[in-house]
């Protein structure tokens, strides 16, 4: 049986407060889920029952971009969160990405060495 999960990868260099991080992760979850609902409905339906999510961190935008490129290479669905700049972060700053919901074994090829946030 194929396990489906969603991973959110957050930049750790922006000095975001806990509430800001929670909001950005929420944006990433919703954007990613909606993307997959349209592009891979079977994955979405399987994931919807339990909605497995993991939140990981990278040091900076360069590392985040490397994760994003790896997702693209594996043809995994991803979504990017760009901040509007109303509070702690400059407008247009990429704060995090979602990968999936998608098969866990594929996501793990990209994220297995990243640390939990």
Secondary structure, 3 states (H helix, E strand, C coil): CCCEEEEEEEECCCCCCHHHHHHHHHHHHHHHHHHHHHHCHHHHHHHHCCCCEEEEEECCHHHHHHHHHHHHHCCCCEEEEECCCCCCCCCCCEEEEEEEEEEHHHHHHHHCCCEEC
